[in-house]
Amino acid sequence: MKKRMLFSISIILILVSLALAIPALANQHELIKFVNISDGDTVTLDVGETIDFQVVVDSPNATFVQALLLSDQYYPGRGIFKGGVDIVTQATSADLSVSATGKNSTASLAAADSCEAGQAPVGLVAAVRYKGGVVETARIDICIVVGVE
């Protein structure tokens, strides 16, 4: 009889733990916010013009090991210079940014992904890693048009 009672109490404790953990995990998706750009946006730049893409990471309940923002180009080196990677370590919040600068006209680029001809597809990826290997990510895809000087 004692074993059944211990088993029942163990099951109840596990269910209560899950009930508390699931909402916390669901809210983690809100911890990465793209500030000045949205998925599917088209950005127009002149040659030499620069735009900064900004992301805010807010994790008030846990310190993360690392948060980063990087960009991914469909046509690397064509149309724009991209601004590398921004990384913050051991914090509960971070303001991250990467830049893109118009290099030369994108008029000759073929249509790719969700971008029309003459647009350079770019993905912006943000990730937050916690102790124990838990990783949250967010990605948006945009199109960049670079005009002539």
N, CA, C and O atoms as a GROMACS GRO file, in nm:
protein
  596
    1MET      N    1   0.082  -0.120   0.000
    1MET     CA    2   0.000   0.000   0.000
    1MET      C    3   0.086   0.127   0.000
    1MET      O    4   0.054   0.224  -0.068
    2LYS      N    5   0.198   0.124   0.078
    2LYS     CA    6   0.288   0.240   0.082
    2LYS      C    7   0.351   0.266  -0.054
    2LYS      O    8   0.369   0.382  -0.093
    3LYS      N    9   0.384   0.158  -0.127
    3LYS     CA   10   0.446   0.174  -0.258
    3LYS      C   11   0.350   0.244  -0.355
    3LYS      O   12   0.391   0.330  -0.433
    4ARG      N   13   0.223   0.207  -0.350
    4ARG     CA   14   0.124   0.273  -0.437
    4ARG      C   15   0.111   0.420  -0.404
    4ARG      O   16   0.100   0.505  -0.493
    5MET      N   17   0.111   0.449  -0.276
    5MET     CA   18   0.098   0.588  -0.234
    5MET      C   19   0.220   0.669  -0.279
    5MET      O   20   0.205   0.780  -0.330
    6LEU      N   21   0.339   0.613  -0.262
    6LEU     CA   22   0.461   0.681  -0.307
    6LEU      C   23   0.460   0.699  -0.459
    6LEU      O   24   0.499   0.804  -0.510
    7PHE      N   25   0.415   0.597  -0.530
    7PHE     CA   26   0.406   0.607  -0.676
    7PHE      C   27   0.308   0.716  -0.717
    7PHE      O   28   0.337   0.794  -0.807
    8SER      N   29   0.193   0.722  -0.651
    8SER     CA   30   0.091   0.824  -0.682
    8SER      C   31   0.144   0.964  -0.654
    8SER      O   32   0.123   1.057  -0.732
    9ILE      N   33   0.212   0.979  -0.541
    9ILE     CA   34   0.269   1.110  -0.508
    9ILE      C   35   0.376   1.148  -0.608
    9ILE      O   36   0.384   1.265  -0.648
   10SER      N   37   0.458   1.053  -0.650
   10SER     CA   38   0.562   1.081  -0.750
   10SER      C   39   0.500   1.127  -0.881
   10SER      O   40   0.547   1.223  -0.942
   11ILE      N   41   0.395   1.060  -0.925
   11ILE     CA   42   0.327   1.098  -1.050
   11ILE      C   43   0.269   1.238  -1.037
   11ILE      O   44   0.280   1.318  -1.130
   12ILE      N   45   0.208   1.269  -0.925
   12ILE     CA   46   0.149   1.402  -0.904
   12ILE      C   47   0.258   1.509  -0.908
   12ILE      O   48   0.240   1.614  -0.969
   13LEU      N   49   0.371   1.483  -0.844
   13LEU     CA   50   0.482   1.580  -0.845
   13LEU      C   51   0.536   1.601  -0.986
   13LEU      O   52   0.568   1.714  -1.024
   14ILE      N   53   0.547   1.495  -1.063
   14ILE     CA   54   0.594   1.507  -1.201
   14ILE      C   55   0.496   1.590  -1.283
   14ILE      O   56   0.537   1.677  -1.359
   15LEU      N   57   0.367   1.564  -1.268
   15LEU     CA   58   0.265   1.640  -1.344
   15LEU      C   59   0.265   1.787  -1.305
   15LEU      O   60   0.253   1.874  -1.392
   16VAL      N   61   0.279   1.816  -1.177
   16VAL     CA   62   0.285   1.955  -1.133
   16VAL      C   63   0.409   2.023  -1.189
   16VAL      O   64   0.401   2.138  -1.235
   17SER      N   65   0.523   1.954  -1.188
   17SER     CA   66   0.646   2.010  -1.245
   17SER      C   67   0.629   2.041  -1.393
   17SER      O   68   0.671   2.148  -1.439
   18LEU      N   69   0.569   1.950  -1.466
   18LEU     CA   70   0.544   1.974  -1.609
   18LEU      C   71   0.449   2.091  -1.630
   18LEU      O   72   0.470   2.172  -1.721
   19ALA      N   73   0.347   2.099  -1.549
   19ALA     CA   74   0.250   2.208  -1.562
   19ALA      C   75   0.317   2.343  -1.539
   19ALA      O   76   0.278   2.443  -1.601
   20LEU      N   77   0.416   2.348  -1.452
   20LEU     CA   78   0.487   2.472  -1.428
   20LEU      C   79   0.592   2.500  -1.535
   20LEU      O   80   0.617   2.617  -1.567
   21ALA      N   81   0.653   2.397  -1.590
   21ALA     CA   82   0.762   2.414  -1.686
   21ALA      C   83   0.713   2.448  -1.826
   21ALA      O   84   0.777   2.526  -1.896
   22ILE      N   85   0.601   2.392  -1.868
   22ILE     CA   86   0.554   2.412  -2.006
   22ILE      C   87   0.524   2.558  -2.037
   22ILE      O   88   0.568   2.607  -2.141
   23PRO      N   89   0.452   2.633  -1.950
   23PRO     CA   90   0.434   2.776  -1.981
   23PRO      C   91   0.565   2.852  -1.986
   23PRO      O   92   0.580   2.943  -2.068
   24ALA      N   93   0.660   2.817  -1.900
   24ALA     CA   94   0.791   2.884  -1.903
   24ALA      C   95   0.862   2.859  -2.034
   24ALA      O   96   0.923   2.950  -2.090
   25LEU      N   97   0.856   2.736  -2.085
   25LEU     CA   98   0.919   2.705  -2.214
   25LEU      C   99   0.847   2.776  -2.327
   25LEU      O  100   0.912   2.823  -2.421
   26ALA      N  101   0.716   2.786  -2.321
   26ALA     CA  102   0.640   2.854  -2.426
   26ALA      C  103   0.678   3.001  -2.433
   26ALA      O  104   0.684   3.058  -2.542
   27ASN      N  105   0.703   3.064  -2.317
   27ASN     CA  106   0.738   3.206  -2.314
   27ASN      C  107   0.878   3.231  -2.366
   27ASN      O  108   0.911   3.345  -2.400
   28GLN      N  109   0.963   3.128  -2.374
   28GLN     CA  110   1.098   3.147  -2.424
   28GLN      C  111   1.098   3.197  -2.568
   28GLN      O  112   1.191   3.267  -2.608
   29HIS      N  113   0.994   3.163  -2.647
   29HIS     CA  114   0.990   3.208  -2.786
   29HIS      C  115   0.975   3.359  -2.795
   29HIS      O  116   1.005   3.418  -2.899
   30GLU      N  117   0.929   3.422  -2.688
   30GLU     CA  118   0.913   3.567  -2.686
   30GLU      C  119   1.041   3.637  -2.643
   30GLU      O  120   1.046   3.760  -2.640
   31LEU      N  121   1.146   3.561  -2.609
   31LEU     CA  122   1.266   3.626  -2.559
   31LEU      C  123   1.351   3.687  -2.669
   31LEU      O  124   1.437   3.769  -2.639
   32ILE      N  125   1.330   3.650  -2.796
   32ILE     CA  126   1.405   3.706  -2.908
   32ILE      C  127   1.310   3.794  -2.989
   32ILE      O  128   1.211   3.746  -3.044
   33LYS      N  129   1.342   3.924  -2.996
   33LYS     CA  130   1.256   4.017  -3.070
   33LYS      C  131   1.337   4.096  -3.172
   33LYS      O  132   1.433   4.164  -3.137
   34PHE      N  133   1.297   4.086  -3.298
   34PHE     CA  134   1.357   4.168  -3.403
   34PHE      C  135   1.295   4.307  -3.392
   34PHE      O  136   1.173   4.321  -3.393
   35VAL      N  137   1.379   4.409  -3.381
   35VAL     CA  138   1.332   4.544  -3.349
   35VAL      C  139   1.290   4.622  -3.472
   35VAL      O  140   1.178   4.673  -3.477
   36ASN      N  141   1.375   4.633  -3.571
   36ASN     CA  142   1.350   4.726  -3.682
   36ASN      C  143   1.328   4.656  -3.816
   36ASN      O  144   1.341   4.718  -3.921
   37ILE      N  145   1.296   4.527  -3.813
   37ILE     CA  146   1.275   4.452  -3.936
   37ILE      C  147   1.180   4.336  -3.907
   37ILE      O  148   1.177   4.283  -3.796
   38SER      N  149   1.101   4.299  -4.007
   38SER     CA  150   1.007   4.188  -3.992
   38SER      C  151   1.029   4.087  -4.103
   38SER      O  152   1.088   4.118  -4.207
   39ASP      N  153   0.982   3.966  -4.081
   39ASP     CA  154   0.995   3.860  -4.180
   39ASP      C  155   0.926   3.902  -4.310
   39ASP      O  156   0.812   3.949  -4.309
   40GLY      N  157   0.997   3.886  -4.422
   40GLY     CA  158   0.941   3.918  -4.552
   40GLY      C  159   0.959   4.063  -4.597
   40GLY      O  160   0.920   4.097  -4.709
   41ASP      N  161   1.016   4.147  -4.514
   41ASP     CA  162   1.038   4.288  -4.552
   41ASP      C  163   1.136   4.300  -4.668
   41ASP      O  164   1.222   4.214  -4.687
   42THR      N  165   1.122   4.407  -4.744
   42THR     CA  166   1.217   4.443  -4.849
   42THR      C  167   1.283   4.574  -4.809
   42THR      O  168   1.215   4.672  -4.781
   43VAL      N  169   1.415   4.574  -4.807
   43VAL     CA  170   1.493   4.692  -4.769
   43VAL      C  171   1.561   4.744  -4.894
   43VAL      O  172   1.619   4.667  -4.971
   44THR      N  173   1.554   4.875  -4.915
   44THR     CA  174   1.620   4.937  -5.030
   44THR      C  175   1.736   5.023  -4.981
   44THR      O  176   1.720   5.109  -4.894
   45LEU      N  177   1.854   4.998  -5.038
   45LEU     CA  178   1.975   5.073  -5.003
   45LEU      C  179   2.037   5.133  -5.127
   45LEU      O  180   2.020   5.080  -5.238
   46ASP      N  181   2.109   5.243  -5.110
   46ASP     CA  182   2.195   5.295  -5.216
   46ASP      C  183   2.333   5.234  -5.196
   46ASP      O  184   2.364   5.185  -5.087
   47VAL      N  185   2.416   5.239  -5.299
   47VAL     CA  186   2.555   5.192  -5.285
   47VAL      C  187   2.622   5.276  -5.177
   47VAL      O  188   2.616   5.399  -5.181
   48GLY      N  189   2.686   5.211  -5.080
   48GLY     CA  190   2.752   5.280  -4.970
   48GLY      C  191   2.663   5.306  -4.850
   48GLY      O  192   2.714   5.340  -4.743
   49GLU      N  193   2.533   5.291  -4.863
   49GLU     CA  194   2.441   5.312  -4.751
   49GLU      C  195   2.440   5.188  -4.661
   49GLU      O  196   2.448   5.075  -4.709
   50THR      N  197   2.429   5.210  -4.531
   50THR     CA  198   2.432   5.101  -4.433
   50THR      C  199   2.304   5.100  -4.350
   50THR      O  200   2.250   5.205  -4.315
   51ILE      N  201   2.257   4.980  -4.319
   51ILE     CA  202   2.145   4.963  -4.226
   51ILE      C  203   2.188   4.866  -4.118
   51ILE      O  204   2.255   4.766  -4.145
   52ASP      N  205   2.147   4.895  -3.994
   52ASP     CA  206   2.173   4.804  -3.882
   52ASP      C  207   2.044   4.728  -3.851
   52ASP      O  208   1.938   4.788  -3.835
   53PHE      N  209   2.054   4.597  -3.842
   53PHE     CA  210   1.942   4.513  -3.803
   53PHE      C  211   1.958   4.484  -3.655
   53PHE      O  212   2.064   4.438  -3.611
   54GLN      N  213   1.853   4.510  -3.577
   54GLN     CA  214   1.865   4.501  -3.432
   54GLN      C  215   1.773   4.394  -3.374
   54GLN      O  216   1.660   4.375  -3.420
   55VAL      N  217   1.825   4.325  -3.273
   55VAL     CA  218   1.751   4.223  -3.200
   55VAL      C  219   1.771   4.248  -3.051
   55VAL      O  220   1.881   4.279  -3.006
   56VAL      N  221   1.662   4.233  -2.975
   56VAL     CA  222   1.669   4.240  -2.830
   56VAL      C  223   1.640   4.102  -2.774
   56VAL      O  224   1.542   4.037  -2.811
   57VAL      N  225   1.727   4.057  -2.685
   57VAL     CA  226   1.708   3.930  -2.615
   57VAL      C  227   1.681   3.965  -2.469
   57VAL      O  228   1.759   4.037  -2.406
   58ASP      N  229   1.571   3.913  -2.415
   58ASP     CA  230   1.536   3.940  -2.277
   58ASP      C  231   1.498   3.808  -2.209
   58ASP      O  232   1.396   3.748  -2.241
   59SER      N  233   1.581   3.765  -2.117
   59SER     CA  234   1.563   3.637  -2.047
   59SER      C  235   1.567   3.662  -1.896
   59SER      O  236   1.666   3.628  -1.831
   60PRO      N  237   1.462   3.722  -1.840
   60PRO     CA  238   1.467   3.763  -1.700
   60PRO      C  239   1.475   3.649  -1.599
   60PRO      O  240   1.518   3.669  -1.486
   61ASN      N  241   1.435   3.529  -1.640
   61ASN     CA  242   1.431   3.417  -1.546
   61ASN      C  243   1.557   3.332  -1.544
   61ASN      O  244   1.574   3.250  -1.454
   62ALA      N  245   1.646   3.350  -1.641
   62ALA     CA  246   1.765   3.266  -1.646
   62ALA      C  247   1.878   3.338  -1.719
   62ALA      O  248   1.856   3.407  -1.818
   63THR      N  249   1.999   3.320  -1.668
   63THR     CA  250   2.118   3.373  -1.736
   63THR      C  251   2.150   3.280  -1.852
   63THR      O  252   2.157   3.159  -1.835
   64PHE      N  253   2.171   3.337  -1.970
   64PHE     CA  254   2.210   3.254  -2.083
   64PHE      C  255   2.361   3.248  -2.094
   64PHE      O  256   2.433   3.335  -2.046
   65VAL      N  257   2.408   3.142  -2.159
   65VAL     CA  258   2.551   3.125  -2.181
   65VAL      C  259   2.596   3.217  -2.294
   65VAL      O  260   2.701   3.280  -2.285
   66GLN      N  261   2.515   3.223  -2.400
   66GLN     CA  262   2.552   3.302  -2.517
   66GLN      C  263   2.428   3.339  -2.596
   66GLN      O  264   2.337   3.258  -2.614
   67ALA      N  265   2.426   3.462  -2.645
   67ALA     CA  266   2.325   3.507  -2.739
   67ALA      C  267   2.399   3.562  -2.860
   67ALA      O  268   2.499   3.632  -2.846
   68LEU      N  269   2.348   3.531  -2.980
   68LEU     CA  270   2.416   3.582  -3.099
   68LEU      C  271   2.317   3.615  -3.210
   68LEU      O  272   2.206   3.561  -3.215
   69LEU      N  273   2.360   3.702  -3.297
   69LEU     CA  274   2.285   3.741  -3.416
   69LEU      C  275   2.382   3.737  -3.533
   69LEU      O  276   2.492   3.791  -3.525
   70LEU      N  277   2.339   3.673  -3.641
   70LEU     CA  278   2.422   3.670  -3.762
   70LEU      C  279   2.332   3.674  -3.884
   70LEU      O  280   2.211   3.652  -3.876
   71SER      N  281   2.393   3.704  -3.997
   71SER     CA  282   2.318   3.710  -4.123
   71SER      C  283   2.369   3.602  -4.218
   71SER      O  284   2.484   3.559  -4.210
   72ASP      N  285   2.281   3.561  -4.306
   72ASP     CA  286   2.310   3.454  -4.402
   72ASP      C  287   2.266   3.504  -4.540
   72ASP      O  288   2.149   3.537  -4.559
   73GLN      N  289   2.357   3.508  -4.635
   73GLN     CA  290   2.326   3.557  -4.769
   73GLN      C  291   2.309   3.445  -4.869
   73GLN      O  292   2.384   3.347  -4.867
   74TYR      N  293   2.212   3.458  -4.957
   74TYR     CA  294   2.193   3.363  -5.065
   74TYR      C  295   2.301   3.382  -5.172
   74TYR      O  296   2.353   3.286  -5.228
   75TYR      N  297   2.334   3.510  -5.198
   75TYR     CA  298   2.441   3.543  -5.293
   75TYR      C  299   2.556   3.609  -5.217
   75TYR      O  300   2.566   3.732  -5.219
   76PRO      N  301   2.642   3.533  -5.150
   76PRO     CA  302   2.749   3.594  -5.070
   76PRO      C  303   2.840   3.683  -5.156
   76PRO      O  304   2.884   3.644  -5.264
   77GLY      N  305   2.866   3.803  -5.105
   77GLY     CA  306   2.958   3.894  -5.172
   77GLY      C  307   2.898   3.969  -5.290
   77GLY      O  308   2.966   4.048  -5.354
   78ARG      N  309   2.771   3.944  -5.320
   78ARG     CA  310   2.708   4.014  -5.433
   78ARG      C  311   2.597   4.106  -5.381
   78ARG      O  312   2.505   4.061  -5.313
   79GLY      N  313   2.607   4.231  -5.414
   79GLY     CA  314   2.505   4.327  -5.376
   79GLY      C  315   2.529   4.397  -5.245
   79GLY      O  316   2.514   4.519  -5.237
   80ILE      N  317   2.567   4.324  -5.141
   80ILE     CA  318   2.585   4.387  -5.010
   80ILE      C  319   2.708   4.330  -4.939
   80ILE      O  320   2.750   4.217  -4.963
   81PHE      N  321   2.762   4.413  -4.850
   81PHE     CA  322   2.859   4.367  -4.751
   81PHE      C  323   2.776   4.340  -4.626
   81PHE      O  324   2.695   4.423  -4.587
   82LYS      N  325   2.797   4.226  -4.563
   82LYS     CA  326   2.723   4.201  -4.440
   82LYS      C  327   2.814   4.220  -4.320
   82LYS      O  328   2.936   4.213  -4.331
   83GLY      N  329   2.751   4.245  -4.205
   83GLY     CA  330   2.826   4.288  -4.088
   83GLY      C  331   2.867   4.182  -3.989
   83GLY      O  332   2.887   4.216  -3.872
   84GLY      N  333   2.882   4.058  -4.026
   84GLY     CA  334   2.937   3.957  -3.936
   84GLY      C  335   2.840   3.908  -3.831
   84GLY      O  336   2.723   3.884  -3.859
   85VAL      N  337   2.893   3.893  -3.707
   85VAL     CA  338   2.820   3.832  -3.596
   85VAL      C  339   2.832   3.922  -3.474
   85VAL      O  340   2.937   3.981  -3.449
   86ASP      N  341   2.723   3.932  -3.398
   86ASP     CA  342   2.727   4.003  -3.270
   86ASP      C  343   2.697   3.901  -3.161
   86ASP      O  344   2.600   3.826  -3.171
   87ILE      N  345   2.779   3.898  -3.056
   87ILE     CA  346   2.767   3.797  -2.950
   87ILE      C  347   2.773   3.864  -2.813
   87ILE      O  348   2.852   3.955  -2.789
   88VAL      N  349   2.686   3.817  -2.723
   88VAL     CA  350   2.689   3.856  -2.583
   88VAL      C  351   2.690   3.728  -2.500
   88VAL      O  352   2.616   3.634  -2.530
   89THR      N  353   2.774   3.725  -2.395
   89THR     CA  354   2.783   3.605  -2.312
   89THR      C  355   2.745   3.636  -2.167
   89THR      O  356   2.759   3.749  -2.120
   90GLN      N  357   2.698   3.532  -2.098
   90GLN     CA  358   2.670   3.536  -1.954
   90GLN      C  359   2.588   3.658  -1.913
   90GLN      O  360   2.636   3.745  -1.840
   91ALA      N  361   2.464   3.665  -1.961
   91ALA     CA  362   2.378   3.778  -1.928
   91ALA      C  363   2.232   3.732  -1.927
   91ALA      O  364   2.202   3.618  -1.961
   92THR      N  365   2.144   3.823  -1.888
   92THR     CA  366   2.001   3.795  -1.895
   92THR      C  367   1.933   3.879  -2.002
   92THR      O  368   1.816   3.859  -2.032
   93SER      N  369   2.007   3.974  -2.060
   93SER     CA  370   1.952   4.053  -2.172
   93SER      C  371   2.067   4.095  -2.263
   93SER      O  372   2.183   4.101  -2.224
   94ALA      N  373   2.029   4.125  -2.388
   94ALA     CA  374   2.130   4.165  -2.485
   94ALA      C  375   2.066   4.247  -2.595
   94ALA      O  376   1.955   4.217  -2.639
   95ASP      N  377   2.136   4.350  -2.639
   95ASP     CA  378   2.099   4.426  -2.758
   95ASP      C  379   2.201   4.389  -2.865
   95ASP      O  380   2.318   4.424  -2.855
   96LEU      N  381   2.155   4.319  -2.968
   96LEU     CA  382   2.244   4.269  -3.072
   96LEU      C  383   2.216   4.342  -3.202
   96LEU      O  384   2.102   4.382  -3.228
   97SER      N  385   2.320   4.359  -3.284
   97SER     CA  386   2.297   4.420  -3.416
   97SER      C  387   2.403   4.372  -3.515
   97SER      O  388   2.518   4.347  -3.480
   98VAL      N  389   2.360   4.359  -3.639
   98VAL     CA  390   2.449   4.336  -3.752
   98VAL      C  391   2.410   4.434  -3.860
   98VAL      O  392   2.296   4.480  -3.865
   99SER      N  393   2.503   4.465  -3.947
   99SER     CA  394   2.476   4.565  -4.050
   99SER      C  395   2.486   4.505  -4.190
   99SER      O  396   2.545   4.399  -4.211
  100ALA      N  397   2.428   4.576  -4.282
  100ALA     CA  398   2.442   4.545  -4.424
  100ALA      C  399   2.467   4.677  -4.496
  100ALA      O  400   2.400   4.777  -4.469
  101THR      N  401   2.563   4.676  -4.586
  101THR     CA  402   2.598   4.796  -4.662
  101THR      C  403   2.585   4.766  -4.810
  101THR      O  404   2.633   4.662  -4.856
  102GLY      N  405   2.520   4.855  -4.883
  102GLY     CA  406   2.507   4.839  -5.028
  102GLY      C  407   2.644   4.839  -5.094
  102GLY      O  408   2.720   4.935  -5.079
  103LYS      N  409   2.677   4.732  -5.167
  103LYS     CA  410   2.808   4.719  -5.231
  103LYS      C  411   2.799   4.758  -5.378
  103LYS      O  412   2.876   4.841  -5.426
  104ASN      N  413   2.705   4.696  -5.449
  104ASN     CA  414   2.680   4.729  -5.590
  104ASN      C  415   2.537   4.690  -5.623
  104ASN      O  416   2.470   4.626  -5.542
  105SER      N  417   2.490   4.728  -5.739
  105SER     CA  418   2.351   4.705  -5.777
  105SER      C  419   2.315   4.556  -5.774
  105SER      O  420   2.394   4.471  -5.814
  106THR      N  421   2.196   4.528  -5.727
  106THR     CA  422   2.144   4.391  -5.726
  106THR      C  423   2.057   4.363  -5.848
  106THR      O  424   1.993   4.258  -5.855
  107ALA      N  425   2.054   4.454  -5.944
  107ALA     CA  426   1.964   4.442  -6.060
  107ALA      C  427   1.986   4.312  -6.139
  107ALA      O  428   1.891   4.260  -6.197
  108SER      N  429   2.107   4.260  -6.141
  108SER     CA  430   2.136   4.142  -6.222
  108SER      C  431   2.109   4.009  -6.149
  108SER      O  432   2.123   3.902  -6.209
  109LEU      N  433   2.070   4.014  -6.023
  109LEU     CA  434   2.048   3.891  -5.947
  109LEU      C  435   1.917   3.824  -5.988
  109LEU      O  436   1.816   3.890  -6.009
  110ALA      N  437   1.922   3.693  -5.999
  110ALA     CA  438   1.803   3.615  -6.035
  110ALA      C  439   1.712   3.601  -5.913
  110ALA      O  440   1.758   3.613  -5.799
  111ALA      N  441   1.585   3.576  -5.937
  111ALA     CA  442   1.490   3.552  -5.828
  111ALA      C  443   1.534   3.427  -5.749
  111ALA      O  444   1.578   3.328  -5.808
  112ALA      N  445   1.522   3.434  -5.618
  112ALA     CA  446   1.560   3.321  -5.533
  112ALA      C  447   1.481   3.329  -5.402
  112ALA      O  448   1.449   3.437  -5.353
  113ASP      N  449   1.451   3.213  -5.348
  113ASP     CA  450   1.371   3.205  -5.226
  113ASP      C  451   1.243   3.286  -5.245
  113ASP      O  452   1.172   3.267  -5.344
  114SER      N  453   1.214   3.376  -5.153
  114SER     CA  454   1.092   3.456  -5.163
  114SER      C  455   1.118   3.594  -5.223
  114SER      O  456   1.031   3.681  -5.218
  115CYS      N  457   1.237   3.615  -5.277
  115CYS     CA  458   1.273   3.745  -5.335
  115CYS      C  459   1.259   3.742  -5.487
  115CYS      O  460   1.282   3.640  -5.551
  116GLU      N  461   1.220   3.855  -5.541
  116GLU     CA  462   1.207   3.870  -5.686
  116GLU      C  463   1.344   3.894  -5.749
  116GLU      O  464   1.442   3.916  -5.678
  117ALA      N  465   1.350   3.888  -5.880
  117ALA     CA  466   1.473   3.921  -5.951
  117ALA      C  467   1.515   4.063  -5.914
  117ALA      O  468   1.430   4.152  -5.901
  118GLY      N  469   1.645   4.084  -5.897
  118GLY     CA  470   1.696   4.216  -5.861
  118GLY      C  471   1.701   4.239  -5.710
  118GLY      O  472   1.734   4.349  -5.665
  119GLN      N  473   1.668   4.136  -5.633
  119GLN     CA  474   1.672   4.146  -5.487
  119GLN      C  475   1.767   4.039  -5.431
  119GLN      O  476   1.773   3.927  -5.482
  120ALA      N  477   1.839   4.075  -5.326
  120ALA     CA  478   1.931   3.980  -5.262
  120ALA      C  479   1.864   3.921  -5.137
  120ALA      O  480   1.834   3.994  -5.043
  121PRO      N  481   1.841   3.789  -5.135
  121PRO     CA  482   1.782   3.725  -5.017
  121PRO      C  483   1.883   3.720  -4.901
  121PRO      O  484   1.998   3.681  -4.919
  122VAL      N  485   1.837   3.759  -4.784
  122VAL     CA  486   1.921   3.757  -4.664
  122VAL      C  487   1.839   3.700  -4.549
  122VAL      O  488   1.723   3.738  -4.529
  123GLY      N  489   1.899   3.609  -4.474
  123GLY     CA  490   1.836   3.558  -4.353
  123GLY      C  491   1.906   3.617  -4.232
  123GLY      O  492   2.028   3.629  -4.230
  124LEU      N  493   1.828   3.653  -4.132
  124LEU     CA  494   1.884   3.699  -4.005
  124LEU      C  495   1.847   3.595  -3.900
  124LEU      O  496   1.730   3.562  -3.882
  125VAL      N  497   1.948   3.543  -3.831
  125VAL     CA  498   1.928   3.435  -3.736
  125VAL      C  499   1.979   3.480  -3.599
  125VAL      O  500   2.092   3.526  -3.584
  126ALA      N  501   1.891   3.466  -3.499
  126ALA     CA  502   1.929   3.495  -3.361
  126ALA      C  503   1.916   3.365  -3.281
  126ALA      O  504   1.823   3.288  -3.302
  127ALA      N  505   2.010   3.344  -3.189
  127ALA     CA  506   2.006   3.223  -3.107
  127ALA      C  507   2.051   3.256  -2.965
  127ALA      O  508   2.135   3.342  -2.943
  128VAL      N  509   1.991   3.184  -2.871
  128VAL     CA  510   2.026   3.198  -2.730
  128VAL      C  511   2.052   3.058  -2.676
  128VAL      O  512   1.968   2.969  -2.691
  129ARG      N  513   2.168   3.039  -2.614
  129ARG     CA  514   2.203   2.907  -2.558
  129ARG      C  515   2.214   2.917  -2.407
  129ARG      O  516   2.277   3.008  -2.352
  130TYR      N  517   2.150   2.820  -2.340
  130TYR     CA  518   2.152   2.811  -2.195
  130TYR      C  519   2.237   2.692  -2.150
  130TYR      O  520   2.273   2.607  -2.231
  131LYS      N  521   2.268   2.689  -2.022
  131LYS     CA  522   2.338   2.573  -1.965
  131LYS      C  523   2.255   2.448  -1.992
  131LYS      O  524   2.132   2.454  -1.995
  132GLY      N  525   2.321   2.338  -2.012
  132GLY     CA  526   2.251   2.213  -2.038
  132GLY      C  527   2.220   2.192  -2.185
  132GLY      O  528   2.158   2.092  -2.221
  133GLY      N  529   2.261   2.286  -2.270
  133GLY     CA  530   2.243   2.267  -2.414
  133GLY      C  531   2.110   2.314  -2.470
  133GLY      O  532   2.084   2.292  -2.588
  134VAL      N  533   2.025   2.379  -2.391
  134VAL     CA  534   1.898   2.429  -2.441
  134VAL      C  535   1.924   2.551  -2.529
  134VAL      O  536   1.992   2.645  -2.487
  135VAL      N  537   1.870   2.548  -2.650
  135VAL     CA  538   1.891   2.657  -2.746
  135VAL      C  539   1.757   2.704  -2.800
  135VAL      O  540   1.673   2.623  -2.839
  136GLU      N  541   1.737   2.836  -2.801
  136GLU     CA  542   1.620   2.897  -2.863
  136GLU      C  543   1.668   2.976  -2.984
  136GLU      O  544   1.768   3.047  -2.975
  137THR      N  545   1.597   2.965  -3.096
  137THR     CA  546   1.637   3.039  -3.216
  137THR      C  547   1.519   3.111  -3.277
  137THR      O  548   1.403   3.076  -3.254
  138ALA      N  549   1.550   3.213  -3.356
  138ALA     CA  550   1.450   3.283  -3.435
  138ALA      C  551   1.518   3.325  -3.565
  138ALA      O  552   1.634   3.365  -3.565
  139ARG      N  553   1.445   3.315  -3.676
  139ARG     CA  554   1.499   3.351  -3.806
  139ARG      C  555   1.394   3.428  -3.884
  139ARG      O  556   1.275   3.394  -3.882
  140ILE      N  557   1.439   3.532  -3.952
  140ILE     CA  558   1.353   3.600  -4.048
  140ILE      C  559   1.428   3.609  -4.180
  140ILE      O  560   1.550   3.615  -4.183
  141ASP      N  561   1.352   3.610  -4.287
  141ASP     CA  562   1.409   3.622  -4.421
  141ASP      C  563   1.362   3.754  -4.482
  141ASP      O  564   1.244   3.786  -4.479
  142ILE      N  565   1.456   3.828  -4.537
  142ILE     CA  566   1.426   3.957  -4.598
  142ILE      C  567   1.488   3.963  -4.736
  142ILE      O  568   1.568   3.877  -4.774
  143CYS      N  569   1.451   4.067  -4.810
  143CYS     CA  570   1.510   4.093  -4.942
  143CYS      C  571   1.572   4.232  -4.940
  143CYS      O  572   1.513   4.327  -4.888
  144ILE      N  573   1.692   4.242  -4.996
  144ILE     CA  574   1.759   4.373  -5.002
  144ILE      C  575   1.781   4.411  -5.147
  144ILE      O  576   1.832   4.333  -5.227
  145VAL      N  577   1.741   4.533  -5.179
  145VAL     CA  578   1.760   4.588  -5.312
  145VAL      C  579   1.863   4.698  -5.301
  145VAL      O  580   1.849   4.790  -5.221
  146VAL      N  581   1.968   4.689  -5.384
  146VAL     CA  582   2.068   4.795  -5.386
  146VAL      C  583   2.059   4.862  -5.521
  146VAL      O  584   2.073   4.799  -5.626
  147GLY      N  585   2.036   4.994  -5.517
  147GLY     CA  586   2.027   5.073  -5.640
  147GLY      C  587   2.166   5.112  -5.687
  147GLY      O  588   2.266   5.064  -5.634
  148VAL      N  589   2.170   5.197  -5.785
  148VAL     CA  590   2.298   5.245  -5.837
  148VAL      C  591   2.339   5.369  -5.762
  148VAL      O  592   2.254   5.437  -5.703
  149GLU      N  593   2.467   5.399  -5.763
  149GLU     CA  594   2.522   5.515  -5.694
  149GLU      C  595   2.460   5.644  -5.739
  149GLU      O  596   2.496   5.751  -5.689
   0.00000   0.00000   0.00000
